[in-house]
């Protein structure tokens, strides 16, 4: 059975707190969704703002290979003809081939929100759907609060979707708008809707009870042929059903369902990262299927098992969704973790060296280091313990000066002296803060010898106090995330002095970049293919 995937990231997803897409962002995401095989892309509400109106005008001139672009809007206002309603006219003028019209299904909303009687509400649905269908548009009726309405007054709820069908809707999408229903309630109401309709039904769930994907699957199992949701589950309040999880479950766990186009599943992780980047949001590491931690293994017993039989601790092969297995290293690690990480250096059969590496990890973590989120620093640690590490430069000294004058912003200056290829280099860098100034000075000293550092930039900086009971003398852990054209990598530094901790993490980041470029170390935490695809 073919399941239609209807994406509403650009409309419902943009209602999430902190989410704001530019016009170009929306067009880029729509293009990527079309490439992967999404059948419907909801671009927004053309009456709500000029950006959404412009999106539809631009989309009308684009060549779509798989997707139909849908414009979203509400039923006509009360006591006015559909052909006179500005919302209806905006949908018509959007040029979108599909119009999704949302109407009231719950009698509470009819009488207390719209403040009309049930007859007028049915007329609003009929007139709106009929007007757009008469304009030659494919009309999807969006039955808002359907499941709450069915629970409160099933007879009236079913009348509303029947009215949409009779007016020309091609599909009735049943919405758990408040996100509060359970899978068994979804199943019952979907079956009831199908019993009164000749047109198919879809399912649109929110995640306020953390059941949006489960409720979506319940809807499909009971006859829904269209799944609506957003990439990464972004959306208002607790978000929407995550289409990545819904698609992966339907394709890999359920039997008899076809989704998207052939080869699309392997691009789900790439798609997740692409949308996070454009939305300027942090990745959710523990996101099912596509998160960086979805197939990460830390416990030594687990790693020992997956080294023998991967599926013993993985519910699917991570490559099926474009993800990858990661082995984390910490004080909980056993020898298997070290062996798995050291395989790329062909030293996994040296039992004595494996023991030394494990002991060094445990010693460092005892003073505050953590390597599960700093894999680049761990790669350097392996080379150091193995005796194959040759630093590209050595610190002689550094000094950071912060000067703050009355009524003026603080100025920061870093002075460093390094030995680079036997030559002493003494430079000064300025920055917005101590770390930025140190980074500027380090680059100034090294760029003449290592020009590839010009490709590298810092993308995240995190500080955590380890032993807070020590007050201002507490030890801190600094984690720095860096990126170049091919990779993202993370390094760590620990000290009682936040500047020293930052320097240690910064030096590891630069050393990793140089070693990687010269082929002396295996490259990074994010595959080049995924990173390149996410930027294209």
Long-range contacts (C-beta under 8 A, 24 or more apart in sequence): 1-225, 1-256, 1-257, 1-258, 2-225, 2-257, 2-258, 2-259, 3-220, 3-225, 3-226, 3-227, 3-250, 3-257, 3-258, 3-259, 4-39, 4-40, 4-202, 4-225, 4-226, 4-227, 5-37, 5-38, 5-39, 5-40, 5-226, 5-227, 5-243, 5-246, 5-247, 5-259, 5-260, 6-38, 6-39, 6-40, 6-41, 6-42, 6-70, 6-140, 6-173, 6-202, 6-226, 6-227, 6-228, 6-229, 7-33, 7-38, 7-40, 7-41, 7-42, 7-228, 7-229, 7-230, 7-231, 7-243, 8-42, 8-72, 8-204, 8-228, 8-229, 8-230, 8-240, 9-33, 9-230, 9-231, 9-234, 9-275, 10-41, 10-42, 10-43, 10-44, 10-55, 11-42, 11-43, 11-44, 11-45, 11-52, 11-72, 12-42, 12-230, 12-235, 12-236, 12-240, 13-230, 13-231, 13-234, 13-235, 13-240, 14-44, 15-235, 15-236, 16-234, 16-235, 16-236, 16-239, 17-236, 18-281, 19-234, 19-279, 19-281, 20-279, 21-278, 21-279, 22-51, 23-51, 23-54, 23-55, 23-58, 25-278, 25-279, 26-51, 26-55, 27-55, 27-58, 27-59, 27-62, 28-278, 29-231, 29-274, 29-275, 29-278, 30-59, 30-67, 30-69, 31-62, 32-271, 32-274, 33-67, 33-231, 33-271, 34-64, 34-65, 34-66, 34-67, 35-65, 35-66, 36-260, 36-261, 36-264, 36-267, 36-271, 37-66, 37-260, 37-261, 37-264, 38-66, 38-67, 38-260, 39-66, 39-67, 39-68, 40-67, 40-68, 40-70, 40-98, 40-140, 40-226, 41-67, 41-68, 41-69, 41-70, 42-70, 42-71, 42-72, 42-100, 43-69, 43-70, 43-71, 43-72, 43-96, 44-71, 44-72, 45-71, 45-72, 45-73, 46-71, 46-73, 46-90, 46-91, 46-93, 46-94, 46-96, 47-73, 47-86, 47-87, 47-90, 47-91, 53-90, 53-94, 56-94, 56-95, 56-96, 57-94, 57-95, 59-95, 59-96, 60-95, 60-96, 66-261, 68-97, 68-98, 68-138, 69-96, 69-97, 69-98, 70-96, 70-97, 70-98, 70-99, 70-100, 70-140, 71-96, 71-98, 71-99, 71-100, 72-99, 72-100, 72-102, 72-142, 73-99, 73-100, 73-101, 73-102, 74-101, 74-102, 74-103, 74-128, 75-101, 75-102, 75-103, 75-104, 75-124, 75-125, 75-127, 75-128, 76-124, 76-127, 76-128, 76-131, 77-124, 78-114, 78-115, 78-116, 78-120, 78-124, 79-120, 81-127, 82-127, 82-128, 82-130, 82-131, 83-131, 85-128, 88-128, 88-131, 88-132, 91-132, 91-137, 92-131, 92-132, 92-135, 92-137, 96-137, 97-137, 97-138, 98-137, 98-138, 98-139, 98-140, 99-132, 99-137, 99-138, 99-139, 99-140, 100-139, 100-140, 100-141, 100-142, 100-173, 101-125, 101-128, 101-129, 101-132, 101-139, 101-140, 101-141, 101-142, 101-164, 101-169, 102-142, 102-144, 103-128, 103-141, 103-142, 103-143, 103-144, 103-160, 103-164, 104-144, 104-145, 104-149, 104-160, 105-143, 105-144, 105-145, 105-146, 105-149, 105-150, 105-156, 105-157, 105-160, 105-161, 105-175, 106-144, 106-145, 106-146, 106-148, 106-149, 106-152, 106-153, 106-157, 107-149, 107-152, 107-153, 107-156, 107-157, 108-148, 108-149, 108-152, 109-144, 109-145, 109-149, 110-156, 118-156, 118-159, 121-160, 122-159, 122-160, 122-163, 125-160, 125-163, 125-164, 125-167, 126-163, 126-164, 126-166, 126-167, 127-167, 128-167, 129-163, 129-164, 129-167, 129-168, 129-169, 130-167, 130-168, 132-168, 133-167, 133-168, 133-169, 134-168, 138-170, 139-164, 139-168, 139-169, 139-170, 140-169, 140-170, 140-171, 140-172, 140-173, 140-202, 141-165, 141-169, 141-171, 141-172, 141-173, 142-173, 142-175, 142-204, 143-172, 143-173, 143-174, 143-175, 144-175, 144-177, 145-175, 145-177, 145-178, 146-174, 146-175, 146-176, 146-177, 146-189, 146-193, 147-174, 147-175, 147-176, 147-181, 147-185, 147-186, 147-189, 148-176, 148-177, 148-178, 148-180, 148-181, 150-189, 150-192, 150-193, 151-181, 151-185, 151-189, 154-189, 154-192, 158-192, 158-193, 158-196, 161-193, 161-196, 161-197, 161-201, 162-196, 162-197, 165-197, 165-198, 165-199, 169-199, 170-199, 171-199, 171-200, 171-201, 171-202, 171-225, 171-226, 172-197, 172-199, 172-200, 172-201, 172-202, 173-201, 173-202, 173-203, 173-204, 173-226, 173-228, 174-201, 174-202, 174-203, 174-204, 174-219, 174-224, 175-204, 175-205, 176-204, 176-205, 176-206, 176-212, 176-215, 177-204, 177-206, 178-206, 178-208, 179-205, 179-206, 179-207, 179-208, 179-209, 179-211, 179-212, 179-237, 179-238, 180-208, 180-209, 181-209, 181-211, 181-215, 182-209, 182-211, 182-215, 183-211, 183-214, 183-215, 183-217, 183-218, 184-218, 186-215, 186-218, 186-219, 186-222, 187-218, 187-219, 187-221, 187-222, 190-218, 190-219, 190-222, 190-223, 190-224, 191-222, 191-223, 194-222, 194-223, 200-224, 200-225, 200-226, 201-225, 201-226, 202-226, 202-227, 202-228, 203-227, 203-228, 204-228, 204-229, 204-240, 204-241, 205-229, 205-240, 205-241, 206-235, 206-236, 206-237, 206-238, 206-239, 206-240, 206-241, 207-233, 207-235, 207-238, 207-239, 207-240, 207-241, 207-242, 208-237, 208-238, 210-238, 212-239, 212-240, 212-241, 212-242, 213-241, 213-242, 213-245, 213-246, 213-249, 215-241, 216-241, 216-246, 217-246, 217-249, 217-250, 217-254, 220-250, 220-254, 220-257, 221-254, 231-271, 231-272, 231-275, 232-272, 232-275, 232-276, 232-281, 232-284, 232-287, 234-275, 234-279, 234-281, 242-287, 242-288, 244-268, 244-271, 244-272, 244-287, 244-289, 244-290, 244-321, 245-288, 245-289, 248-288, 248-289, 248-316, 248-321, 252-316, 252-320, 252-321, 265-320, 265-321, 265-322, 266-319, 266-320, 266-321, 266-322, 267-322, 267-533, 268-321, 268-322, 269-321, 269-322, 269-323, 269-530, 270-322, 270-529, 270-530, 270-533, 270-534, 273-526, 273-530, 273-531, 273-534, 274-533, 274-534, 277-534, 277-535, 289-316, 289-321, 289-323, 290-321, 290-322, 290-323, 291-323, 292-326, 292-525, 293-326, 294-318, 294-323, 295-323, 295-324, 295-325, 295-326, 296-325, 296-326, 296-327, 296-328, 296-372, 297-325, 297-326, 297-327, 297-328, 297-337, 298-328, 298-330, 298-332, 298-333, 298-337, 298-372, 299-332, 299-333, 299-334, 300-332, 300-333, 300-334, 300-335, 300-336, 300-337, 301-334, 301-336, 303-327, 303-333, 303-334, 303-336, 303-337, 303-340, 304-334, 304-336, 307-336, 307-339, 307-340, 322-530, 324-527, 326-375, 326-525, 328-371, 328-372, 329-361, 329-371, 329-372, 329-375, 329-378, 330-361, 330-365, 330-370, 330-371, 330-372, 331-361, 331-362, 331-365, 331-366, 333-358, 333-361, 334-358, 341-378, 341-382, 342-382, 344-522, 345-382, 345-383, 345-386, 345-522, 347-382, 347-386, 353-385, 353-386, 356-385, 357-381, 357-382, 357-385, 357-386, 360-385, 364-494, 367-475, 367-494, 368-466, 368-467, 368-475, 368-476, 368-477, 368-494, 369-477, 369-492, 369-494, 370-477, 370-492, 371-492, 373-479, 373-490, 373-492, 374-479, 374-490, 374-491, 374-492, 374-505, 374-508, 375-489, 375-490, 375-524, 375-525, 376-482, 376-489, 376-490, 376-491, 376-508, 376-509, 376-512, 376-524, 376-525, 377-490, 377-491, 377-492, 377-505, 377-508, 377-512, 379-512, 379-521, 379-522, 380-491, 380-508, 380-511, 380-512, 380-515, 380-521, 383-515, 383-520, 383-521, 391-511, 392-420, 392-446, 392-450, 392-510, 392-511, 392-514, 392-515, 393-418, 393-419, 393-420, 393-445, 393-446, 394-418, 394-419, 395-503, 395-507, 396-424, 398-438, 398-441, 398-503, 400-434, 400-437, 400-438, 400-499, 402-434, 412-436, 412-437, 413-437, 414-438, 414-440, 414-441, 415-441, 416-441, 416-442, 416-445, 418-442, 418-445, 418-446, 420-445, 420-446, 420-449, 421-449, 434-499, 434-502, 435-461, 435-499, 435-502, 435-506, 438-499, 438-502, 438-503, 438-506, 439-506, 442-506, 442-507, 442-510, 446-510, 450-514, 450-517, 452-484, 452-513, 452-514, 452-517, 453-510, 453-513, 453-514, 455-484, 455-485, 456-482, 456-483, 456-484, 456-509, 456-510, 456-513, 457-482, 457-483, 457-484, 458-482, 458-483, 458-509, 459-483, 459-488, 461-502, 463-498, 463-501, 466-494, 476-501, 477-501, 478-502, 478-504, 478-505, 479-505, 480-505, 480-506, 480-508, 480-509, 482-509, 482-512, 482-513, 483-531, 484-513, 485-532, 486-523, 486-524, 486-528, 486-531, 486-532, 487-516, 487-523, 487-524, 487-525, 487-526, 487-528, 487-531, 488-524, 488-525, 488-526, 488-531, 489-513, 489-516, 489-524, 489-525, 490-525
